[in-house]
Amino acid sequence: MGATGAILVVDDDPAICVVVGEALRRQGYRVKTAASIRERGELMESFSPDVLITDVMLPDGDGLDGVADIIDRKPDLNVIVLSAQNTLNTAIRATEKGAFEYLPKPFDLNELTRAVADALSTRQTMPANEDGGDLPHDGLPLVGRSPAMQEVYRTIARVLSNDLSILVLGESGTGKELVAEAIHSLGQRRTRPFVAINMAAIPRELIEAELFGYEKGAFTGAHVRTAGKFEQAQGGTLFLDEIGDMPMEAQTRLLRVLQSGEVTTVGGSKPVRVNVRIIAATNKDLPRLIEDGRFREDLYYRLNVVPIALPPLRDRREDVILLARHFMERAAQEGLPRKLLSDDAAQLLMAWHWPGNVRELQNMMQRLAVLSRENIITADMLRHILPLDDAPTGHVMPADQLVHAVRDWAKRQLGVGLGTPQRSLHDDLLAVVEPILLEEVLGSVDGNQIRAAGLLGINRNTLRKKLTDYGLDPLQLRLGD
């Protein structure tokens, strides 16, 4: 027995309407398609869908305009938003309008059909912005269109309307504090303070005083009562950076505060009620620290209600040039000379492995804006500041070097007589290169076959066959394995 439900697909790309429409019809759904906001309005009345799938950029306007009104008129309707504008703004706007799901283009068709099934089974809308006002989307600090960043955007959009504790994970320089700032500035606590404290930057003996405050005379130098970070963040957000460096004794007291919602100052006896949202961040492996007895397991579960994993820049290389231009534009807005990237410089930036992540790229663009006398940044300029000789052997090879390497390989193979009618040079090269490519791509997406297939431009069944042919186990191709 097939699935039931009426689906309206709105997209001005006829190919998307055909592909999505046919995929849903095969699932048993009744499907209508529209190419504009006007056609959508007409079909909403005559067709009365259970699920609306809509693009954002439509010929006669913004596809998100009017979505909240549609949901108000038909509360049991769930909306799935598709968009090639893969930014945090779009994810947040979709959530604010009451969308059930947001999928960036290019989307996985299986993921879309699962989202439709989920939408029909739940038949409930996500909470829209309660105060009815528009959130301040301009100038958001997060930049990136890669699949990994899309997951980050979608998670951020979903936590804005609640106060769940969040644990941001990622290497140094990936932008963990930017995520915390975005959640605060776009969430329901945005009018209250955002207070950050770095556990690694404070002497161990002062951490409790910094967090919880202290009374006059509590220790040498305590001349007046001083509020701690919890009290300073009252009603707002407290960002606990480098939480993995927090001493065990301070962890115990922090856990009590999170459980009770009350803070007692150092040297004090009367608890103070506090109301803050907690966002913690670390570049350390907390489960490993728990095994080593250096981090409390109960505190870990208290903090890790919603995890957000930020990818290193080397795993989102498609964002490197976008970020570089963003930082150069920001530098120009701050009064520094406006710079442009040459094609060879862009290639070199894409090839670098970025051990310092986004922070390293930002610092480099600022340095070039200040020190370079030319308006165009070239590869020669970059070679003076990038320690290319220190690059790991696994870094991405520039395209021209790859072409020469393949040519040299082919000449060597021809020289030893390989390449027969039964097995061509192409087959020999593919047998060497393809399994390496599969391993690298699957490792970069933590073994997620849907995302890996999307990056490779093949369907999931083809990917599975290739893995079987090369004897590769996707469960062993995760980051760090």
Residue pairs with C-beta under 8 A, 6 or more apart in sequence:
1 28
2 27
2 28
2 29
3 27
3 28
3 29
3 117
3 120
4 28
4 29
5 29
5 30
5 50
5 51
5 116
5 120
6 29
6 30
6 31
6 32
6 47
6 48
6 49
6 50
6 51
7 24
7 29
7 30
7 31
7 32
7 49
7 50
7 51
7 52
7 53
7 116
8 31
8 32
8 33
8 34
8 40
8 43
8 44
8 47
8 49
8 51
8 52
8 53
9 16
9 17
9 20
9 21
9 24
9 31
9 32
9 33
9 34
9 53
9 54
10 33
10 34
10 35
10 36
10 37
10 39
10 40
10 52
10 53
10 54
10 55
10 58
10 63
11 17
11 20
11 33
11 35
11 53
11 54
11 55
11 58
11 82
12 35
12 36
12 55
12 57
12 58
12 59
13 55
14 35
16 55
16 82
17 33
17 35
19 109
20 53
20 109
20 112
21 31
21 33
23 109
23 112
23 113
24 31
24 113
24 116
25 31
27 113
27 116
27 117
29 116
32 43
32 47
32 49
34 40
34 42
34 43
35 58
35 59
36 58
36 59
36 60
37 58
37 60
37 61
37 63
37 65
37 66
38 60
40 52
40 54
40 63
41 66
43 49
44 52
44 70
44 74
48 74
49 77
50 76
50 77
50 78
50 119
50 120
50 123
51 77
51 78
51 79
51 80
51 100
51 116
51 119
51 120
52 67
52 70
52 77
52 78
52 79
52 80
53 79
53 80
53 82
53 112
53 116
54 63
54 64
54 67
54 79
54 80
54 81
54 82
55 63
55 81
55 82
55 83
56 62
56 63
56 64
56 81
56 82
56 83
56 84
56 85
56 90
57 63
57 83
57 84
57 85
63 81
64 81
64 93
64 94
64 97
67 79
67 81
67 97
67 98
67 99
68 96
68 97
68 98
68 128
70 77
70 79
71 77
71 79
71 97
71 98
71 125
71 128
75 125
76 123
76 124
77 125
78 100
78 101
78 119
78 120
78 122
78 123
78 124
78 125
79 97
79 98
79 99
79 100
79 125
80 99
80 100
80 101
80 102
80 103
80 112
80 115
80 116
80 119
81 90
81 94
81 97
81 99
81 101
81 102
81 103
82 103
82 104
82 105
82 107
82 112
83 90
83 94
83 102
83 104
83 105
84 104
84 105
86 104
86 105
86 145
86 149
86 150
86 153
87 140
87 145
87 153
88 140
88 142
88 153
88 156
88 157
88 182
89 137
89 140
90 102
90 104
90 153
91 102
91 150
91 153
91 154
91 156
91 157
92 135
92 137
92 153
92 156
92 157
92 160
92 186
93 137
94 102
94 157
95 102
95 126
95 128
95 157
95 158
95 160
95 161
96 128
96 129
96 134
96 135
97 128
98 125
98 126
98 127
98 128
99 126
100 115
100 118
100 119
100 122
100 125
100 126
101 115
101 118
101 119
102 154
102 157
103 111
103 112
103 115
104 145
104 147
104 150
106 454
108 450
108 451
108 453
108 454
110 450
110 460
111 450
126 158
126 161
127 161
129 135
129 161
130 161
130 188
131 188
135 160
135 186
135 190
136 185
136 186
136 190
137 186
140 182
140 186
141 175
141 178
141 181
141 182
142 149
142 152
142 153
142 156
142 175
142 178
142 179
142 182
143 319
143 322
143 323
143 326
144 152
144 316
144 319
144 322
144 323
145 318
145 319
145 322
146 311
146 316
146 318
146 319
147 445
147 451
147 454
147 455
148 311
148 315
148 316
148 445
149 311
149 316
149 319
152 179
152 308
152 309
152 310
155 306
155 308
156 179
156 182
156 183
156 186
156 308
159 166
159 183
159 187
159 306
160 183
160 186
160 187
160 188
161 187
161 188
163 188
163 189
163 277
164 305
164 306
165 258
165 277
165 278
165 279
165 280
165 302
165 303
165 304
165 305
165 306
166 180
166 183
166 278
166 279
166 280
166 305
166 306
166 307
166 308
167 243
167 279
167 280
167 281
167 282
167 286
167 303
167 304
167 305
167 306
167 307
167 308
168 176
168 179
168 180
168 279
168 280
168 281
168 282
168 307
168 308
168 310
169 176
169 281
169 282
169 283
169 307
169 308
169 309
169 310
170 176
170 281
170 283
170 309
170 310
170 311
170 312
171 283
171 310
171 312
171 357
172 283
172 356
172 357
172 359
173 313
173 356
173 357
173 358
173 359
173 360
174 310
174 311
174 312
174 313
174 357
174 358
175 310
175 357
175 358
175 359
176 241
176 281
176 283
176 310
177 196
177 239
177 241
177 281
179 279
179 281
179 308
179 310
180 194
180 196
180 237
180 239
180 279
180 281
181 194
181 239
183 237
183 279
184 190
184 194
184 236
184 237
184 239
184 277
184 279
185 194
187 237
187 277
189 235
189 236
189 237
189 277
192 233
192 234
192 235
192 236
192 237
193 232
193 233
193 234
193 235
193 236
193 237
194 233
194 236
194 237
194 239
195 229
195 232
195 233
195 236
195 237
195 238
195 239
196 238
196 239
196 241
197 210
197 211
197 229
197 238
197 239
197 240
197 241
198 241
198 242
199 207
199 240
199 241
199 242
199 243
199 244
199 245
199 246
200 241
200 242
200 245
201 242
202 210
204 247
204 250
207 246
207 247
207 250
208 249
208 250
208 253
208 266
209 218
209 219
209 222
209 226
209 228
209 266
210 228
210 229
211 228
211 229
211 230
211 250
211 253
211 254
212 228
212 230
212 253
212 257
212 263
212 264
212 265
212 266
213 225
213 226
213 227
213 228
213 230
213 231
213 263
213 265
213 266
213 268
214 222
214 225
214 226
214 228
214 265
214 266
214 267
214 268
215 222
215 225
215 265
215 266
215 267
215 268
216 222
216 223
216 224
216 225
216 267
217 267
218 265
218 266
218 267
218 268
219 266
219 267
222 267
225 265
228 263
228 265
229 238
230 238
230 257
230 263
230 274
230 276
231 263
231 272
231 274
233 274
233 276
234 274
234 275
234 276
235 275
235 276
236 276
236 277
237 276
237 277
237 278
237 279
238 276
238 277
238 278
238 279
239 279
239 280
239 281
240 246
240 278
240 279
240 280
240 281
240 303
241 280
241 281
242 281
242 282
242 283
242 284
243 280
243 281
243 282
243 286
243 303
244 282
244 283
244 284
244 286
244 289
244 295
245 282
245 284
246 254
246 295
248 294
248 295
248 296
251 295
251 296
251 299
252 296
254 299
255 296
255 298
255 299
255 302
257 263
257 274
258 278
258 299
258 302
259 302
260 271
261 273
261 274
261 275
262 271
262 272
262 273
262 274
263 271
263 272
263 274
264 270
264 271
264 272
265 272
278 303
280 303
286 295
286 300
286 304
287 300
289 295
290 296
290 297
290 300
312 354
312 357
313 319
313 320
313 323
313 354
313 357
313 358
313 360
313 361
314 353
314 354
314 395
315 444
315 479
317 350
317 396
320 349
320 350
320 354
320 361
321 341
321 346
321 349
321 350
323 358
323 361
323 362
324 341
324 346
324 349
324 361
324 365
325 341
327 361
327 362
327 365
327 366
328 338
328 339
328 340
328 341
328 365
328 368
328 369
329 338
331 339
331 365
331 366
331 369
332 338
332 339
332 369
336 366
336 369
336 370
337 369
337 372
337 375
338 375
339 365
339 368
339 369
339 372
339 375
339 376
339 377
340 375
340 376
340 377
341 349
341 376
341 377
342 376
342 377
342 378
342 379
344 378
344 379
345 377
345 378
345 379
345 381
345 382
347 379
347 398
347 399
348 379
348 382
348 383
348 386
348 398
349 361
349 382
350 396
350 398
351 395
351 396
351 397
351 398
352 386
352 388
352 391
352 395
353 391
353 392
353 394
353 395
353 396
354 360
354 361
356 363
364 385
364 386
367 385
368 377
368 381
368 385
372 381
374 381
397 405
406 429
409 429
410 425
410 429
413 419
413 425
413 428
414 425
418 425
418 428
419 425
419 428
434 466
434 470
435 470
435 472
437 456
438 452
438 456
438 463
438 466
438 467
438 470
438 472
438 477
439 472
439 477
441 452
441 455
441 456
442 448
442 449
442 452
442 472
442 474
442 477
442 478
443 477
443 478
443 479
443 481
444 455
444 479
445 451
445 452
445 455
446 478
446 479
447 474
447 475
447 477
447 478
449 460
449 463
449 464
449 474
450 460
452 463
453 459
453 460
453 462
453 463
456 463
458 466
466 472
467 473
467 474
